[in-house]
Amino acid sequence: MRQAPATITRGTATAPSPGLADAWAHPLLGRILRGRSARRRLDQRHPWVLDTAVVLVVALLGLPDLLSPSRHGPFGDTTDPSHLAMPVLVAFAVALVVPLWWRRRAPEITYWVISAVLLAQWSLGVWQQTGMPALIALYSLALHGSLRVLGWAAALTAAELALAVGLLAPVEHPFLGLFFLMGTATAAIAIGLTLRIRRLYLAALEDRATRLEIEQDQRIRLTTAAERTRIAREMHDIVGHNLSVMVSVADGAATLAVNRGETSADALRILADTGRQAMSELRRVLGVLREERGPEEDERLLGPQPGIRDLDALLTRVRAAGMPVTYRTMGDLDALGSGVQLTVYRIVQEALTNTLKHAGPGATADVTVTKDADTVHIKVADTGAAAAGARSRDAGHGLVGIRQRAAMYGGTVTLGPRAAGHGWLVDVVLDVPPGDHQP
């Protein structure tokens, strides 16, 4: 068989072994391998077939000892079993062979029965070819039985063999006989343990493959859930804010059209009502998107994420909606990393969106963003007359999104009515890691 490459690049799939492919393609080896697979499937469906076959083969190998009146022993001695009646010899042969039928279901009991029968047979000075059931019993015990029982069985087998060769059924060459008997017993145990270890190794590989598949599926589900939540939050921040600005502009234009006596007031009111309905539907759809956990196709943003410099455009749109906004900054905000800048932008955007929805006519807003050595302080205060309870009940995902974004940087959030006068306050302090700065 050809030798596989000595080195395998990590992370790449390896092709099947060419040696194994050649073995399957070989006329003789391929037939043996396919026959082995067929026998394994047959044994799984009908295990009694193999057990019966083993019993019949061992019984046939023991027939010459029963039919020959005088036969040479395995190590040069001459045994004459004529002093024993034929029924006794047949009983010994049957007692040694029949327990093999249960060798896989009860290996311990099978070994003890065969060991006792062998000891009784050797006590009468009889050596039969049916002594090989002891090797099969040791092999089955090593493959299917308890390892602790196997240790005791190995010690008992060594003691029985030494006793049989030296005292019970002496042979012409005791040391040679004991050497070969011990060797065959050790080989039977070694073969059984080897196959047992191989089965355990294959079972461990199958279990590991199953666990890796489960872990991969869980990882995909967690990643999908996190991505869906991120998409829902981004859509709420972007689309919700723009719709709020559109509705506010439409309401203001409708009021102005009524004061001027223009006919476009009804169309502007319809536009505002349609925007509010779209916001309601958007909130419902985003709720479903946050709750579902099924696999979906990945979503990717096609444009750059907003940052500190984009706050000017955001405030321009809010002022166009009719609400005066004062904007102050302190510190080198451009040196913040892109992640922190996105968080600052979204917090200001969400706070102003809530102000547009709840503050009412005549309200003003004040936005302050301050950068210290390792913190960023964001403060958005308005002078709206809406009650705090109304804002809390109709907050939706906006205030939750502010808390989630602040938690990403270990920040603290203060949301509630202002201490002095009317209005609402959004106060967020973010902890900026030392390495999260742009050059």
Wavefront OBJ file of the C-alpha trace (Angstrom):
o trace
v 0.000 0.000 0.000
v 1.277 3.457 -0.883
v 2.367 5.678 1.950
v 0.321 8.837 2.611
v 2.099 12.238 2.708
v 4.051 12.796 5.912
v 2.722 16.307 6.532
v -0.849 17.573 6.335
v -1.651 21.249 6.134
v -3.777 22.339 9.075
v -7.306 23.419 8.197
v -7.498 21.664 4.812
v -9.464 18.557 3.993
v -7.355 15.487 3.203
v -8.140 13.100 0.398
v -8.871 9.431 1.139
v -5.832 7.250 1.596
v -4.601 5.948 -1.771
v -3.504 2.721 -0.076
v -7.034 2.021 1.125
v -8.430 2.812 -2.328
v -5.958 0.359 -3.873
v -6.956 -2.280 -1.335
v -10.637 -1.886 -2.244
v -9.753 -2.053 -5.925
v -7.658 -5.227 -5.497
v -9.610 -8.365 -6.499
v -8.749 -10.393 -3.384
v -8.398 -7.660 -0.749
v -11.475 -5.853 -1.989
v -13.514 -9.032 -1.722
v -12.229 -9.591 1.818
v -13.093 -6.047 2.885
v -16.541 -6.180 1.326
v -17.143 -9.587 2.861
v -16.153 -8.196 6.259
v -18.694 -5.395 5.967
v -21.379 -7.870 4.924
v -20.551 -10.154 7.861
v -20.725 -7.231 10.252
v -24.199 -6.274 9.040
v -25.321 -9.904 9.284
v -23.974 -10.183 12.829
v -25.833 -7.047 13.870
v -29.122 -8.421 12.541
v -28.680 -12.088 13.591
v -25.977 -12.451 16.283
v -26.922 -16.077 16.964
v -25.599 -17.113 13.533
v -21.967 -16.369 14.442
v -22.297 -17.906 17.906
v -23.701 -21.118 16.450
v -20.980 -21.226 13.790
v -18.249 -20.933 16.432
v -19.773 -23.775 18.459
v -20.029 -26.033 15.390
v -16.449 -25.350 14.228
v -14.952 -26.081 17.674
v -17.053 -29.259 17.954
v -15.835 -30.497 14.566
v -12.208 -29.867 15.541
v -12.724 -32.018 18.635
v -14.182 -35.033 16.823
v -10.784 -36.723 16.108
v -10.095 -37.015 19.848
v -13.429 -38.736 20.363
v -13.141 -41.119 17.401
v -9.462 -42.177 17.854
v -8.853 -44.767 20.603
v -5.218 -43.663 21.071
v -3.810 -40.299 20.121
v -0.617 -38.396 20.734
v -0.945 -35.391 22.978
v 0.013 -31.868 22.037
v 3.569 -32.039 23.486
v 4.832 -35.490 22.591
v 3.095 -37.496 25.296
v 0.873 -40.429 24.515
v -2.559 -40.431 26.085
v -4.842 -43.388 26.208
v -8.368 -42.303 27.072
v -9.629 -45.889 26.796
v -9.908 -46.132 30.587
v -12.730 -43.606 30.339
v -16.090 -44.445 28.863
v -17.067 -42.772 25.609
v -20.058 -41.031 27.174
v -17.714 -39.359 29.675
v -15.468 -38.031 26.889
v -18.483 -36.819 24.940
v -19.823 -35.117 28.073
v -16.497 -33.302 28.529
v -16.518 -32.209 24.886
v -20.094 -30.966 25.067
v -19.459 -29.170 28.384
v -16.523 -27.341 26.797
v -18.210 -26.402 23.527
v -21.807 -25.511 24.414
v -20.991 -22.566 26.787
v -19.350 -20.789 23.840
v -22.836 -19.994 22.531
v -23.156 -17.435 25.383
v -19.576 -16.135 25.137
v -20.637 -12.591 24.074
v -23.679 -12.239 26.310
v -22.149 -13.711 29.498
v -18.338 -13.907 28.994
v -17.541 -14.235 32.711
v -19.854 -17.201 33.286
v -18.672 -18.840 30.061
v -15.031 -18.656 31.149
v -15.656 -19.991 34.669
v -17.660 -22.958 33.338
v -15.039 -23.881 30.727
v -12.215 -23.432 33.250
v -13.913 -25.777 35.716
v -14.550 -28.415 33.031
v -10.906 -28.231 31.874
v -9.641 -28.649 35.428
v -11.822 -31.745 35.867
v -10.671 -33.155 32.529
v -6.984 -32.642 33.280
v -7.479 -34.274 36.675
v -8.376 -37.449 34.787
v -5.297 -37.157 32.588
v -7.170 -36.339 29.383
v -5.973 -33.828 26.748
v -8.495 -33.002 24.032
v -8.453 -30.588 21.115
v -11.583 -29.127 22.615
v -9.306 -27.378 25.104
v -9.269 -24.467 22.648
v -12.614 -23.192 24.033
v -10.562 -21.822 26.947
v -8.675 -19.558 24.506
v -11.923 -18.415 22.898
v -13.386 -17.765 26.345
v -10.355 -15.671 27.338
v -10.580 -13.730 24.081
v -14.315 -13.053 24.599
v -13.746 -12.040 28.215
v -11.047 -9.551 27.164
v -13.292 -8.154 24.412
v -16.700 -8.030 26.117
v -16.239 -8.696 29.847
v -15.050 -6.865 32.934
v -11.368 -5.991 33.047
v -11.177 -6.773 36.751
v -12.567 -10.254 36.127
v -10.112 -10.599 33.245
v -7.183 -10.061 35.619
v -8.399 -12.801 37.935
v -9.077 -15.056 34.941
v -5.546 -14.588 33.592
v -4.018 -15.466 36.970
v -6.274 -18.514 37.317
v -5.420 -19.676 33.796
v -1.681 -19.474 34.511
v -2.122 -21.426 37.747
v -4.276 -24.096 36.077
v -1.835 -24.571 33.196
v 1.142 -24.904 35.533
v -0.799 -27.384 37.686
v -1.948 -29.397 34.671
v 1.487 -29.634 33.046
v 3.309 -30.369 36.265
v 0.893 -32.565 38.260
v -2.509 -33.365 36.813
v -1.579 -34.394 33.242
v 2.226 -34.499 33.011
v 3.786 -34.266 29.547
v 7.172 -35.259 28.144
v 8.392 -31.671 27.735
v 6.777 -29.683 30.558
v 8.714 -26.434 30.059
v 8.061 -26.399 26.333
v 4.424 -27.268 26.886
v 3.972 -24.607 29.566
v 5.674 -22.017 27.326
v 3.345 -22.648 24.397
v 0.241 -22.887 26.569
v 1.069 -19.586 28.293
v 1.866 -18.009 24.929
v -1.440 -18.989 23.373
v -3.375 -17.786 26.430
v -1.512 -14.454 26.392
v -2.142 -14.089 22.653
v -5.881 -14.683 23.124
v -6.042 -11.992 25.833
v -3.918 -9.567 23.790
v -6.085 -9.948 20.684
v -9.251 -9.378 22.702
v -7.840 -6.261 24.395
v -6.598 -4.875 21.075
v -10.024 -5.184 19.473
v -11.638 -3.751 22.599
v -9.372 -0.681 22.539
v -10.075 -0.254 18.833
v -13.822 -0.307 19.452
v -13.494 2.218 22.274
v -11.366 4.457 20.063
v -13.907 4.353 17.233
v -16.744 5.028 19.682
v -14.834 8.024 21.062
v -14.299 9.363 17.540
v -17.997 8.995 16.724
v -18.969 10.716 19.974
v -16.534 13.530 19.279
v -17.892 13.979 15.758
v -21.438 14.102 17.141
v -20.493 16.685 19.788
v -18.654 18.810 17.231
v -21.693 18.758 14.971
v -23.932 19.823 17.858
v -21.500 22.568 18.895
v -21.273 23.825 15.329
v -25.067 23.928 15.039
v -25.323 25.812 18.356
v -22.611 28.237 17.270
v -24.459 28.916 14.019
v -27.695 29.507 15.895
v -26.057 31.883 18.387
v -24.325 33.777 15.612
v -27.566 34.027 13.663
v -29.442 35.274 16.729
v -26.795 37.909 17.445
v -26.776 39.026 13.821
v -30.568 39.248 13.730
v -30.556 41.330 16.896
v -27.906 43.631 15.455
v -29.864 44.039 12.221
v -33.053 44.787 14.164
v -31.265 47.398 16.253
v -29.657 49.040 13.223
v -32.944 49.117 11.301
v -34.720 50.598 14.300
v -32.049 53.269 14.703
v -31.834 54.204 11.015
v -35.341 53.703 9.616
v -37.144 54.678 12.819
v -35.252 57.931 13.113
v -35.831 58.903 9.481
v -39.533 58.093 9.718
v -39.820 60.189 12.880
v -38.227 63.140 11.092
v -40.551 62.677 8.093
v -43.659 62.542 10.322
v -42.596 65.648 12.245
v -41.898 67.564 9.033
v -45.266 66.474 7.585
v -47.134 67.566 10.750
v -45.376 70.919 10.744
v -46.069 71.445 7.052
v -49.731 70.498 7.536
v -50.118 73.043 10.361
v -48.454 75.719 8.244
v -50.673 74.868 5.271
v -53.816 75.222 7.423
v -52.690 78.624 8.717
v -52.056 79.781 5.143
v -55.295 78.313 3.831
v -53.575 75.999 1.329
v -55.235 72.865 -0.063
v -52.229 70.623 0.590
v -53.027 70.273 4.314
v -55.068 67.061 3.845
v -52.346 65.421 1.778
v -49.738 66.294 4.397
v -51.906 64.863 7.176
v -52.303 61.643 5.157
v -48.523 61.565 4.735
v -48.015 61.977 8.487
v -50.590 59.283 9.324
v -48.987 56.921 6.816
v -45.581 57.519 8.412
v -46.967 56.735 11.867
v -48.539 53.535 10.525
v -45.212 52.596 8.913
v -43.442 53.165 12.248
v -45.939 50.915 13.998
v -45.499 48.169 11.398
v -41.734 48.556 11.574
v -41.789 48.130 15.346
v -43.909 44.982 14.997
v -41.663 43.491 12.305
v -38.521 44.232 14.290
v -40.067 42.516 17.303
v -40.503 39.360 15.237
v -36.965 39.688 13.914
v -35.579 39.889 17.441
v -37.538 36.850 18.677
v -37.071 34.347 15.840
v -34.143 31.944 16.017
v -34.360 30.133 12.683
v -31.459 30.227 10.238
v -31.554 33.158 7.809
v -29.265 34.479 5.142
v -26.558 36.823 6.395
v -27.203 40.545 6.104
v -24.380 42.933 5.378
v -24.377 46.720 5.469
v -23.472 48.213 2.099
v -22.260 51.589 3.406
v -19.821 52.818 6.054
v -21.023 53.059 9.639
v -21.723 56.625 10.855
v -19.408 58.354 13.311
v -18.915 61.600 15.184
v -18.637 63.688 12.002
v -22.077 62.473 10.895
v -23.769 64.087 13.898
v -23.864 67.422 12.042
v -26.021 65.953 9.280
v -28.215 64.243 11.870
v -28.799 67.495 13.758
v -29.532 69.308 10.490
v -32.374 66.889 9.777
v -33.746 67.294 13.306
v -33.653 71.102 13.017
v -35.422 70.813 9.682
v -38.207 68.977 11.501
v -38.824 72.133 13.538
v -36.966 71.485 16.816
v -34.040 73.761 17.752
v -30.976 71.766 18.825
v -27.821 73.040 20.504
v -24.702 70.908 19.977
v -21.502 71.150 22.041
v -18.372 68.990 22.010
v -15.299 68.894 24.223
v -12.128 66.852 23.690
v -10.583 65.112 20.699
v -13.598 63.071 19.553
v -12.047 62.217 16.180
v -9.430 60.118 17.976
v -12.087 57.645 19.167
v -12.310 54.248 17.520
v -14.994 53.497 14.952
v -16.934 51.305 17.368
v -17.153 54.001 20.018
v -18.076 56.633 17.436
v -20.899 54.430 16.135
v -22.172 53.938 19.697
v -22.144 57.705 20.356
v -23.962 58.400 17.093
v -26.684 55.812 17.761
v -27.280 57.007 21.320
v -27.691 60.630 20.193
v -29.885 59.537 17.285
v -32.185 57.483 19.509
v -32.434 60.196 22.146
v -33.390 62.841 19.564
v -35.875 60.437 17.925
v -37.657 60.012 21.265
v -37.623 63.792 21.732
v -39.267 64.314 18.341
v -41.973 61.763 19.178
v -42.757 62.832 22.736
v -41.507 66.335 23.473
v -44.352 68.179 21.766
v -44.414 71.598 20.039
v -42.043 74.298 21.175
v -39.507 71.950 22.702
v -35.772 72.418 22.371
v -32.891 69.968 22.794
v -29.340 70.288 23.997
v -26.671 67.721 22.971
v -23.285 67.585 24.681
v -20.524 65.097 23.909
v -17.394 65.264 26.082
v -14.249 63.152 25.862
v -11.917 62.763 28.842
v -8.829 60.574 29.199
v -10.693 57.250 29.265
v -14.420 58.146 29.207
v -16.944 59.659 26.840
v -19.879 61.568 28.339
v -23.054 61.917 26.224
v -25.860 64.145 27.439
v -29.099 64.846 25.577
v -31.651 67.039 27.388
v -34.914 68.461 26.054
v -37.613 70.791 27.328
v -40.601 68.723 26.264
v -43.812 68.831 28.231
v -44.773 65.146 27.827
v -45.132 63.136 31.019
v -42.367 60.751 31.985
v -44.804 57.854 32.290
v -45.963 58.297 28.713
v -42.372 58.195 27.460
v -41.528 55.093 29.483
v -44.595 53.192 28.249
v -43.959 54.077 24.589
v -40.193 53.618 24.634
v -40.173 50.479 22.533
v -36.714 49.164 21.669
v -35.106 52.621 21.695
v -34.232 52.952 25.381
v -33.338 49.258 25.529
v -30.981 49.793 22.585
v -29.289 52.690 24.414
v -28.679 50.499 27.459
v -27.358 47.645 25.316
v -24.947 49.872 23.420
v -23.678 51.460 26.621
v -23.203 48.020 28.219
v -20.832 47.066 25.383
v -18.350 49.608 26.796
v -19.132 49.149 30.479
v -21.036 52.417 30.564
v -23.672 53.825 32.896
v -27.033 55.135 31.678
v -29.379 57.646 33.327
v -32.829 57.993 31.743
v -35.662 60.004 33.177
v -37.223 63.415 33.686
v -34.970 66.375 34.335
v -34.517 67.511 37.902
v -35.366 71.144 37.122
v -38.414 72.001 35.038
v -40.021 70.010 32.274
v -38.202 67.719 29.900
v -36.338 64.480 29.610
v -32.676 63.616 30.179
v -30.495 60.957 28.570
v -27.122 60.795 30.320
v -24.596 58.124 29.239
v -20.987 57.659 30.315
v -18.888 55.187 28.287
v -15.594 53.651 29.412
v -13.214 53.799 26.450
v -10.454 51.151 26.504
v -6.917 52.597 26.181
v -6.365 50.770 22.900
v -9.658 51.817 21.305
v -8.360 54.977 19.685
v -7.632 55.873 16.099
v -4.230 57.326 15.149
l 1 2 3 4 5 6 7 8 9 10 11 12 13 14 15 16 17 18 19 20 21 22 23 24 25 26 27 28 29 30 31 32 33 34 35 36 37 38 39 40 41 42 43 44 45 46 47 48 49 50 51 52 53 54 55 56 57 58 59 60 61 62 63 64 65 66 67 68 69 70 71 72 73 74 75 76 77 78 79 80 81 82 83 84 85 86 87 88 89 90 91 92 93 94 95 96 97 98 99 100 101 102 103 104 105 106 107 108 109 110 111 112 113 114 115 116 117 118 119 120 121 122 123 124 125 126 127 128 129 130 131 132 133 134 135 136 137 138 139 140 141 142 143 144 145 146 147 148 149 150 151 152 153 154 155 156 157 158 159 160 161 162 163 164 165 166 167 168 169 170 171 172 173 174 175 176 177 178 179 180 181 182 183 184 185 186 187 188 189 190 191 192 193 194 195 196 197 198 199 200 201 202 203 204 205 206 207 208 209 210 211 212 213 214 215 216 217 218 219 220 221 222 223 224 225 226 227 228 229 230 231 232 233 234 235 236 237 238 239 240 241 242 243 244 245 246 247 248 249 250 251 252 253 254 255 256 257 258 259 260 261 262 263 264 265 266 267 268 269 270 271 272 273 274 275 276 277 278 279 280 281 282 283 284 285 286 287 288 289 290 291 292 293 294 295 296 297 298 299 300 301 302 303 304 305 306 307 308 309 310 311 312 313 314 315 316 317 318 319 320 321 322 323 324 325 326 327 328 329 330 331 332 333 334 335 336 337 338 339 340 341 342 343 344 345 346 347 348 349 350 351 352 353 354 355 356 357 358 359 360 361 362 363 364 365 366 367 368 369 370 371 372 373 374 375 376 377 378 379 380 381 382 383 384 385 386 387 388 389 390 391 392 393 394 395 396 397 398 399 400 401 402 403 404 405 406 407 408 409 410 411 412 413 414 415 416 417 418 419 420 421 422 423 424 425 426 427 428 429 430 431 432 433 434 435 436 437 438 439
